[in-house]
Amino acid sequence: MSTNVVTALPERNMSLFEVSMSTSTNSTYEPPFDSIGIAISAAIIFTFLVFGVVGNSLTLAVIFTYKELNNNLFMRFIFSLCISDLLSALISWLFLYRRTWGFDVWDPIPAVFCKFYWATDIMTSYATALHVLSFAIVRFISVQYPVQYNKMKLMHANIWIVGIWVACIISGFIPSMFIFGAKARDRESSSPDSRWPSCTGNLADLDKYILYQKVAYPLFLYIPTIGVVITCILIAVTLKRRSGRANLNKKEERRLRKERQAVLQLILIIVSFLLGYIPFTAYEFWGANTHPRERYYFLVDNWFGMIEYFCLRFSECLNPVFYNLGSTKMRTYTKTFLKKKVFCCIKWQPTPPMSPTSNTRGNKTAVNTIANSVDGNLENTNDNNV
């Protein structure tokens, strides 16, 4: 019995061995998603796309508009993280097309969009992980070493952020533009890529990409995730130790409350991050195993990848909400922005409640007005008749 081992390339929504299956016979090929599956997936992804674009665009506009937020060191990291989440939301429709309508043939969308999708997807994955880790490190410095933190300037944050994006472009975007591509797959052949989506990695570059993935994923995804968890634990220990001290003056108590509020924002961001990347990691481990080349495993793999992507999109939709929940200042400025910039043309004035006496007077006034109007009309009629 001959055994064919079929391997594919990884992404957020695709396992390291997406179709790592062994078989002795070739089964009749059918696409992984039927019309109902496509409709459900499209409804979910387009909903997340709208919320992601609106939420992150609103957060960017609020931070950019108000100087107090724009000059805040932490808000600079949030601003840059919003850009990453916004880019991810904008390309999510390409993921949907790749998994559904364009699974067999990437047409009529130009092939360069396939390359751009992969490059942007991997780049923003790295950027998100590094931004969350950076945010956690800076928060730890502000809590544990306030003197050193006060010496940090916006210029330092800008250099830090630019360094993140340069590293992600060089290590994620540029290599992906060469590794991935779109072409029709021969579903009836025994070729390793016979069950791959039309938009995926180039078979000729498979070995290179597996090596790249073994180096890049731990460096840009797994290590930052572990670092975020460790940093968050260190911050919690520091605050608990500080709050346990006796005889805190009012200034110290006020500072402790602000630090707890800031840490709450960090915890919410980390929860959102883990909500997206724990399913992603689980999918990678699932795909790293070899499975029988049967339709059951083919469907499980594709639905697993789809659901894992739902979690990523959902987590990135939660980020703007968590930014506001974890920061009173951000929440206040968001309300002000919506009131002045978005709902400025809507004029609404509530009607004050009226007492029984005022109601009676109002009714009497209305009756008198109607009576006077009727009398005036009668007089005008009489004058006209005359």
Residue pairs with C-beta under 8 A, 6 or more apart in sequence:
1 24
2 24
3 22
3 23
3 24
4 21
4 22
4 23
4 190
4 192
4 293
5 20
5 21
5 22
5 192
5 290
6 17
6 19
6 20
6 21
6 192
6 193
6 194
6 195
6 293
7 16
7 17
7 18
7 19
7 20
7 192
7 206
7 210
8 14
8 15
8 16
8 17
8 18
8 19
8 20
8 193
8 196
8 200
8 201
8 287
9 16
9 18
9 179
9 180
9 200
9 201
9 206
9 209
9 210
9 213
10 16
10 18
10 213
10 217
10 284
10 287
11 118
11 121
11 122
12 121
12 122
12 125
12 280
12 308
12 309
12 312
13 95
13 99
13 121
13 283
13 305
13 306
13 308
13 309
13 312
14 197
14 200
14 287
14 305
15 283
15 284
15 286
15 287
15 288
15 301
15 304
15 305
16 210
16 213
16 284
16 287
16 288
17 287
17 288
17 289
17 290
18 196
18 200
18 287
18 301
18 305
19 195
19 196
19 293
19 298
19 301
20 287
20 288
20 289
20 290
20 291
21 195
21 290
21 291
21 292
21 293
21 294
21 297
21 298
22 290
22 292
22 293
23 292
23 293
23 294
26 188
26 190
27 293
27 294
27 295
29 187
29 188
29 194
29 195
30 295
31 103
31 104
32 99
32 103
32 298
32 299
32 302
32 303
33 41
33 99
33 100
33 103
33 302
33 306
37 100
37 303
38 100
38 101
41 96
41 99
41 100
41 306
42 96
42 100
44 310
44 313
45 92
45 93
45 95
45 96
45 309
45 310
45 313
46 93
46 96
48 89
48 92
48 310
48 313
48 314
48 316
48 317
49 89
49 90
49 92
49 93
49 313
51 317
52 85
52 86
52 88
52 89
52 92
52 313
52 316
52 317
53 86
53 89
53 90
55 317
55 319
55 320
55 321
56 82
56 83
56 85
56 86
56 89
56 316
56 319
56 320
57 86
58 320
58 334
58 337
58 338
59 78
59 79
59 82
59 320
59 323
59 334
60 79
60 82
60 83
60 86
61 337
61 341
62 69
62 330
62 333
62 334
62 337
63 69
63 70
63 75
63 78
63 79
63 82
64 70
64 79
65 333
65 337
65 341
66 333
66 336
66 337
68 329
68 333
69 75
69 329
69 330
69 333
70 76
70 79
71 154
73 138
73 152
73 154
73 157
74 135
74 138
74 139
74 262
75 330
76 154
76 157
76 158
76 161
77 131
77 134
77 135
77 138
77 157
77 161
78 135
78 323
80 127
80 131
80 161
80 164
80 165
81 127
81 128
81 131
81 132
81 135
81 319
82 319
82 320
84 124
84 127
84 128
84 131
85 124
85 128
85 316
85 319
87 120
87 124
88 120
88 121
88 124
88 128
88 312
88 313
88 316
89 313
89 316
89 317
91 116
91 117
91 120
91 121
92 309
92 313
94 109
94 113
94 114
94 116
94 117
95 117
95 121
95 309
97 109
98 106
98 114
98 117
98 197
98 198
98 199
99 197
99 302
99 305
99 306
102 109
102 182
102 197
102 198
102 199
103 197
103 198
104 184
104 185
104 187
104 198
105 184
105 198
106 114
106 182
106 183
106 184
106 198
106 199
111 181
111 182
111 183
114 180
114 181
114 182
114 199
115 176
115 177
115 180
115 181
115 182
116 177
117 199
118 176
118 177
118 179
118 180
118 199
119 172
119 173
119 174
119 176
119 177
119 180
120 173
121 176
122 172
122 173
122 176
123 168
123 169
123 172
123 173
123 176
124 168
125 172
125 220
125 221
126 167
126 168
126 171
126 172
126 216
126 220
126 221
127 164
127 165
127 168
127 172
128 273
128 316
129 220
129 221
129 224
129 225
129 273
129 277
130 164
130 167
130 168
130 220
130 224
131 161
131 164
132 224
132 228
132 269
132 270
132 273
133 224
133 227
133 228
133 231
134 160
134 161
134 164
135 266
135 269
136 227
136 228
136 231
136 232
136 235
136 266
136 270
137 227
137 231
138 149
138 152
138 157
139 231
139 235
139 262
139 263
139 266
140 231
140 234
140 235
140 238
141 148
141 149
141 152
142 149
142 259
142 262
143 235
143 238
143 239
143 259
143 263
144 234
144 235
144 238
168 220
171 216
171 220
172 216
172 220
175 212
178 205
179 201
179 202
179 205
179 208
179 209
179 212
180 199
180 200
180 201
180 202
181 199
181 201
181 202
182 198
182 199
183 198
184 198
185 191
185 193
185 194
185 195
185 196
185 197
185 198
186 194
187 194
187 195
188 194
191 203
192 203
192 206
193 200
193 203
195 293
195 298
201 209
217 284
221 277
222 281
225 273
225 274
225 277
225 281
228 270
228 273
229 270
232 266
232 267
232 270
235 263
235 266
236 263
239 256
239 259
239 260
239 263
242 256
243 256
248 256
261 326
261 327
261 328
262 326
262 327
264 325
264 326
265 322
265 323
265 325
265 326
265 327
266 326
267 326
268 322
268 325
268 326
269 319
269 322
269 323
269 326
271 322
272 315
272 316
272 318
272 319
272 322
273 315
275 311
275 314
275 315
275 318
276 311
276 312
276 313
276 314
276 315
276 316
277 312
277 315
279 307
279 308
279 311
279 312
280 308
280 311
280 312
282 308
283 304
283 305
283 308
286 301
286 304
287 301
291 297
291 301
323 330
324 330
324 331
324 334
325 331
354 362
